[in-house]
């Protein structure tokens, strides 16, 4: 099985490191769970997995070699199927096929690097979701503490003013 990481990030195969980073940030913002009502966990994992592979020089080198073989395989399959439909990029990447289970990666090292990237991507997304939930609770707790402080200061001020009024008579 191979995943078209370039399609996931909506970038060309010849993208520079800065273009990959920029595309990652764009997709991560677009599909961030805090900004979407639907569950985007799997999409975020896929985006992070793509980033992990494409920003690692050795993984990218190996992936590019395998990717060219995959493109050749895909083109031959399309010719055999007499089908010319192709993905149009990230806009439909999560509604069309981006994982090709009929293609088998032949590079064992790349396969291992992809497994590591997949694990790391899951950890990154799980941590982001955890921090998002904690961050929301922390903000609420901070606001509650601020309001309590304000209330106590206000009550203290009113009591002191009443005492001053009573003492001044």
SULKATA-V715400 format. One record per residue. N is the residue number from 0. RES is the residue in three letters. SS is DSSP state (H for helix, E for strand, L for the rest). Layout:
BEGIN
n:N res:RES ss:SS
n:N res:RES ss:SS
END
This chain:
BEGIN
n:0 res:UNK ss:L
n:1 res:UNK ss:E
n:2 res:UNK ss:E
n:3 res:UNK ss:L
n:4 res:UNK ss:H
n:5 res:UNK ss:H
n:6 res:UNK ss:H
n:7 res:UNK ss:H
n:8 res:UNK ss:H
n:9 res:UNK ss:L
n:10 res:UNK ss:L
n:11 res:UNK ss:L
n:12 res:UNK ss:L
n:13 res:UNK ss:L
n:14 res:UNK ss:L
n:15 res:UNK ss:L
n:16 res:UNK ss:H
n:17 res:UNK ss:H
n:18 res:UNK ss:H
n:19 res:UNK ss:H
n:20 res:UNK ss:H
n:21 res:UNK ss:H
n:22 res:UNK ss:H
n:23 res:UNK ss:H
n:24 res:UNK ss:H
n:25 res:UNK ss:H
n:26 res:UNK ss:H
n:27 res:UNK ss:H
n:28 res:UNK ss:H
n:29 res:UNK ss:H
n:30 res:UNK ss:L
n:31 res:UNK ss:L
n:32 res:UNK ss:H
n:33 res:UNK ss:H
n:34 res:UNK ss:H
n:35 res:UNK ss:L
n:36 res:UNK ss:L
n:37 res:UNK ss:L
n:38 res:UNK ss:L
n:39 res:UNK ss:L
n:40 res:UNK ss:H
n:41 res:UNK ss:H
n:42 res:UNK ss:H
n:43 res:UNK ss:H
n:44 res:UNK ss:H
n:45 res:UNK ss:H
n:46 res:UNK ss:H
n:47 res:UNK ss:H
n:48 res:UNK ss:H
n:49 res:UNK ss:H
n:50 res:UNK ss:H
n:51 res:UNK ss:H
n:52 res:UNK ss:H
n:53 res:UNK ss:H
n:54 res:UNK ss:H
n:55 res:UNK ss:L
n:56 res:UNK ss:H
n:57 res:UNK ss:H
n:58 res:UNK ss:H
n:59 res:UNK ss:H
n:60 res:UNK ss:H
n:61 res:UNK ss:H
n:62 res:UNK ss:H
n:63 res:UNK ss:H
n:64 res:UNK ss:H
n:65 res:UNK ss:H
n:66 res:UNK ss:H
n:67 res:UNK ss:H
n:68 res:UNK ss:H
n:69 res:UNK ss:H
n:70 res:UNK ss:H
n:71 res:UNK ss:H
n:72 res:UNK ss:H
n:73 res:UNK ss:H
n:74 res:UNK ss:H
n:75 res:UNK ss:H
n:76 res:UNK ss:H
n:77 res:UNK ss:H
n:78 res:UNK ss:H
n:79 res:UNK ss:H
n:80 res:UNK ss:H
n:81 res:UNK ss:L
n:82 res:UNK ss:L
n:83 res:UNK ss:L
n:84 res:UNK ss:L
n:85 res:UNK ss:L
n:86 res:UNK ss:L
n:87 res:UNK ss:L
n:88 res:UNK ss:L
n:89 res:UNK ss:H
n:90 res:UNK ss:H
n:91 res:UNK ss:H
n:92 res:UNK ss:H
n:93 res:UNK ss:L
n:94 res:UNK ss:L
n:95 res:UNK ss:L
n:96 res:UNK ss:L
n:97 res:UNK ss:L
n:98 res:UNK ss:E
n:99 res:UNK ss:E
n:100 res:UNK ss:L
n:101 res:UNK ss:L
n:102 res:UNK ss:L
n:103 res:UNK ss:L
n:104 res:UNK ss:L
n:105 res:UNK ss:L
n:106 res:UNK ss:L
n:107 res:UNK ss:H
n:108 res:UNK ss:H
n:109 res:UNK ss:H
n:110 res:UNK ss:H
n:111 res:UNK ss:H
n:112 res:UNK ss:H
n:113 res:UNK ss:H
n:114 res:UNK ss:H
n:115 res:UNK ss:H
n:116 res:UNK ss:H
n:117 res:UNK ss:H
n:118 res:UNK ss:H
n:119 res:UNK ss:H
n:120 res:UNK ss:H
n:121 res:UNK ss:H
n:122 res:UNK ss:H
n:123 res:UNK ss:H
n:124 res:UNK ss:H
n:125 res:UNK ss:H
n:126 res:UNK ss:H
n:127 res:UNK ss:H
n:128 res:UNK ss:H
n:129 res:UNK ss:H
n:130 res:UNK ss:H
n:131 res:UNK ss:H
n:132 res:UNK ss:H
n:133 res:UNK ss:H
n:134 res:UNK ss:H
n:135 res:UNK ss:H
n:136 res:UNK ss:H
n:137 res:UNK ss:H
n:138 res:UNK ss:H
n:139 res:UNK ss:H
n:140 res:UNK ss:H
n:141 res:UNK ss:H
n:142 res:UNK ss:H
n:143 res:UNK ss:H
n:144 res:UNK ss:H
n:145 res:UNK ss:H
n:146 res:UNK ss:H
n:147 res:UNK ss:H
n:148 res:UNK ss:H
n:149 res:UNK ss:H
n:150 res:UNK ss:H
n:151 res:UNK ss:H
n:152 res:UNK ss:H
n:153 res:UNK ss:H
n:154 res:UNK ss:H
n:155 res:UNK ss:H
n:156 res:UNK ss:H
n:157 res:UNK ss:H
n:158 res:UNK ss:H
n:159 res:UNK ss:H
n:160 res:UNK ss:H
n:161 res:UNK ss:H
n:162 res:UNK ss:H
n:163 res:UNK ss:H
n:164 res:UNK ss:H
n:165 res:UNK ss:H
n:166 res:UNK ss:H
n:167 res:UNK ss:H
n:168 res:UNK ss:L
END
